[in-house]
Amino acid sequence: MNDPNGLVWHKGEYHLFFQHNPLGREWGHMSWGHAVSTDLLNWEELPVAIREGEDGAIFSGSAVSIGDEIVAIYTRDKDKIQVQCIATSFDNGRTFTKFEDNPVLDLGMEHFRDPKVFRYQDHWIMAVVKAQEFLVCFYKSEDLKTWTPLSEFGRVGATGGQWECPDLFPLKIDGEEVWVLLVSLSPGGIKNTSGTQYFIGDFDGTTFTPRYSTDKPRWFDYGSHNYAGVTFNNEPNNKRIFMGWLNSWQKKEHAETSWTGAMTIPRELGLTRLNGEIVITQQPICQSVYELKVQVPGSGIVGLKGFVTLGYNVDTQTIFVDDYEAPYQVKDGELHIKVVVDQSSVELFTADGTRCITLAVFPPLGTSRVLTPF
């Protein structure tokens, strides 16, 4: 599995569709795999929802809930042309019927993909990328079938790799609505691997306008293994829940397993103020495996060690996991971090949610996952 697709809540279930090869552990035969959950933590995998066909491979996209329907909006890839298509399900996402007049958006381009569609006032908005031009393009539709171009945003921040998997959504801080634009890119992220940057700004229904300088990227995650992430549409509790692919296109040393790829822990997103700017925050929706709350020393490092070493470097004012680090200033001399550990992953969060580091880790067989303070 790779990119999460079609994240949507519909009739009591969270739906996670995802890029999937039904025929093997290597990338290929791209189709939409499918899993459902009622709590975002316990998932039931279901049969493939939208399968590759003679019309092409099924690349990334999104889904919306309309009454009894789930409508998937996805990129179809064939013969080096990428177009946007739709498919409809009337059985809670178990099966889909492709729209007979697909594609619904065709620019005749090779790298035009990853539509994220959401409801805005009385119509639909699509954010989709021209990947090699570093552009997010916005379109409008009344019926999901006919799309009108609105504006483009891009060629700013990090442009060291193809732009992919955009997401645009509002959050509130102190009663004020602020818009967040997520853009993944590969390579060009942390350590020149796959990464995700974000922009804080405003959206008037036509144009996204950033509030701050776009000369340098603002990283969503300071690890290399949180890519192509997007948020759920139609979340019933009015929360903004994010999931990403816990891997990287540059990570070659995946262990020999019966599976390839995983998703991050779902995270609730929010906003806070830091160093004169509004910044995004992330909080894992699960209970932490480890939580460390300690007074920091005058110098040196403090944290947890085992199959990885993580914590805080007082001298450089950074949190770290092995050789990955993120700038962070502790408050009142106290470090407070949360750590989610699985068999092949580590997700480190500062308690205030302003910094995180996500890594896929494959230690030797038999290695304990226990971490101890130092």
N, C-alpha and C positions, 0 to 999 in steps of 0.2 A: 504493500500500500504506500501511496504517497499523499498528495494534496487532499486535505479535507474539502468536500464539495457539498453544496446544497444543504448547509446547516439550517434547520428550520424546526420549530415546534408546531405540531399539528395534531389536534384531537387527542391530547393526553400523552403524546410521545415526542421526545427529542429525536430527530433524524440526523444521523451522520452518514452521508454518502461520501465516497472517497475514491480517488484514483486507484485502480486495481487491475492487476493482470490475473484473470481467472485461470490461466493455463500454466503459471509458473511463478517462481520467486524473483525472476528478473523483470526489468521494465519492458513492457510491450503489451499489445492487444488491449489498449486502454479502454476500460469500461468503468461504470460506477458501481463499486461495491456498496453495501448497505448494512447499517446497524442501527438499532433503536434502544432507547433508554427512557425510564421515567424519572431518573434522578441524576443523570449525567455522569455517574460513576460506574454503574453496573449495566453492561451493554450486551445485547443479544444480536449476534451476526445473522443476517438474513441472506437469501439468495441474491445474486447480482441483479441490480435494479434496472440499469440501462446498459446493454451489451454492445460492444463493437459490432458493426455490421458492414455490409458491402458499401454502405454510404460513407463509411469512415470510422475513425476512432473517436471515442467519447472523452474529450479532455475536460478540464475543470470548469466549474460554474457554480450556480446558486439555485435556490428553490424558494418559492413563495407559497403560502397557504391562502386559498381562496374558497371559503365555505367548505365543501366536501372534497375539494381538489387540492392536490399538490402539483404545481407547475414547475418543472425543472428548466432552467435556462443554462445551456452548456455550449462549449466550443466543439464543433466537429472538425476533425483534421483529416484531410485526404489530399494526396498529390501536391503537397507543399502549399495548400491553401487552407486557411482557418476561417471558419464562418460561425455565426451564432445561431443556435437552433433551440427549439423548445419541445418538451414532451410532457404529457399529462397523466396523472394517476388518480383514479377514483377509488382505490382500495388501500388507502393509507400508505402509499409509497411502495407497495409490494411489487406492482407491475406498472409500467409506463407505456404509453402509446405515443410514438413520435408524430409531430404535426406534419400532415401530408404536404404542406407547402413550405417546409423548411428549405433553405435557411430563412430566418427572419431578419438577419443583418449580414450583409456580404460586401466587403470592400475589395475583394480579390487580392487579399494580402496573405503573405506567408506567416507572419507573426502578429496576429490580431486575436486576442484570447482572454479567457478568464472573466466572464461577465458576472458582476455582483449586482443583483437587482433588488430594490427595496421600494416600499410605498412612500410616496411623498405627496402630502395633501390629497388630491383626488386622482393622481396618476402614478405611473411607475418611472423610476430613474434607474438607469444602468451605468455602472462604472466598468470600463473594459480597457485593456491596455493595447497600445501599439508597442510591443515589447522591445524591439530594437531601436525604436525612436525615443524611448524613455518618456512616454506620454500616457496619461490616464485620460480617456475620452468619456464624456458624459452624454447620454442620450435620454430621450423622453418618449413614453408610449402611453396610450390609453388602454391598450388591449394586449400587450406583450407580443404583438405580431408586427406592428408597424412602428418603426423607431425613427425619431427625428434628432439629428445632432444638435447639441447645446453648446459645448465648449470643450477645451482641452487644458490639461495642467501637466507640467513636467519639465524635463531637462534641468532639474535642480536637485539639491541634496546629493545622494550617492547615485552615480551613473556608471559604475564600473562593471555592470553586468545587465542582462536583460531584466526589464521590469515585468513583474507578474503579480497575479492574484490581488487586485486592489479591493479595498473595502472602505466605504464612506458611511459614517453614522454620527448621530448627535449624542452628546453627553452633557450633563449639567454640573455646574460648579457655582455654589452660592446663588442658586436660582437662575443663573445665566446659561443659555444654550450655547454650546461650543461644538464645532464639527471636527471630527478626527478622520484623517485619510491614512490608511495603511497601504504600503507598497512593498512587496517583496522584490528582491533582486538577487540574481545569481550569475556569476560570482559578484564580488564587490562588497560583501558584508564583512563582519568581523573576521580577521585573518584571511581576507579575500575569499571567504566561502559564501554559502547562501545565507542571506540575512533579511531582516525586515526593518524598514524605517517608517517613521510616522511624521505627519504634519498636523499641527493645530491651526484651525482657521475658522472660516465662516462659509456657509453655502446658502445662496439665495434662491435655489431652485434651478439655476442655470450655471453659475460659476462658483468654483471653490477658490477662495482667497486666503492664503496663509497669513497668520498674524505676526510671524517672526521671520528672521533671516533664514533663507534656504541655502546659504552657502555651504553649510556642513550638515550631515545627516544627524537626526536624532534617532538613536537606535531603540527599537522596541525591546530587544533582548540582546544581552552582551555575550551570549554563547553562539555556537555555530549550528545548533540543531533545533531551531524553532522556525520553520519555514512555511510559506504559503498559507499562513493562518488567516482565518476570517471569523466573523461572528454570526451568531444565530439570528435569523429573522423570526419575528412573531413570538419572542420570548414571553411567557405568560406572566412573569413577575416584574416586567419592565426593567429587567437587568440586561446588561450587555455582556454576553458570555462568549469567550474566545477559545478556539482550539487551533493548534498548529500541528504540522507534520514534524515529528521529533527525529529529524534526520537532516541530511544535507546532500546535495548533488556531488559534493566534493569528498564525502566520507566513503572511502573504498574498503575499509577493513571490517565490514559487517560480518559478524561471526556466522559460521555455518549453522543455520537454524531452520526450522520448518516454516519460519515466517520471515518477512523482510519489511521493516518499517513499523512505526507506531505513532500514536498521537500524544501530544502533551496533555497533562492534566487540564481540564477546563478551568478557565480563569475568569473571574469577574473583573471587568474593567471599570475604571473611574478616573477622576481628575483631581489634581491638587496643584498647589503653587510651589515652585522651587526655583531659587535663584532668579526671581523676577519674571518667570514664565509659568504658564499653565503646562503641566506635563501629565502624561498618562500614568495610571497606576494599575497594577495587576495583583490580584489575590487568588490563590488556589482555592477551589471550592471544596477541596477535601481537607481533612485534618493533616497537619504536617507529621511526617515520620520523625523528624527532629526539629526542635525549636531551641535556639540558643539565645539567652539573654544574660549578658555579662558586662562588667565594667572593663573597658579596654585598658591595656597597660600604657605606660608612657611611650614605649616604642616596641617594635617587633610585630608579631602576628598572634592571633588568637582564633580558635575555631574548632573544627572537627577533622579527624583523619581516619583513614582506613583504606578502602579501595580507591578513594579519591581523597584529596586534601582540600578543604574549603574553609573560608572564614574571612577575616578582616586584617589588612595590613595597615597598621597605624602610621607607618612612615610614609607610605605612598597614598594613604587615604583611599583605599580601594577594597571592595569585596572581591573574592576570587574563588574559582574552582580550578585546581591544578594551574595551568598556565593561562587561563582566561581571567580577565579582571574587568571591573567596572568602577568608575569614580563614585565615591560615596563618602559623605561626611556624617559621622555619628553625632547624635544629639546628647548633650549633657554627659558625654563620656561613656555612654552605654550602647553596646551593640545588641541589636535584636534582629535575628534572622530566622527564617523558616525554610526547611529543607524537605522536599519530597523525593524519596528514593524508591526506585523499582529495580528489577533485576538487571536492566540494561540502561538505566537513565538516572540523572540527577537534575533536579530543578530547584535552584536556590532563589529565594525571594527576600528582600529586605522587608521588615514588618510594615513599613509605611507604603510598600508596593511600588516605589519609584525605580527600583533596580531589580533585575533578575538575570540569571545565567542558566541556560538550558543546554545540557550535553547528553548525547548518547554515549554510553561507556560499555565496553565489552571486556571485562577483566578475565583472566584465566579461569578455566573451570575449577570449581571448588572454592573460589575466593569468597570470603564472607562479605556481606553487605553492611555489616555493623560499623558505625562510625563512633569514635570516642573523642571526648574533649581533649584539647591540649592547651 
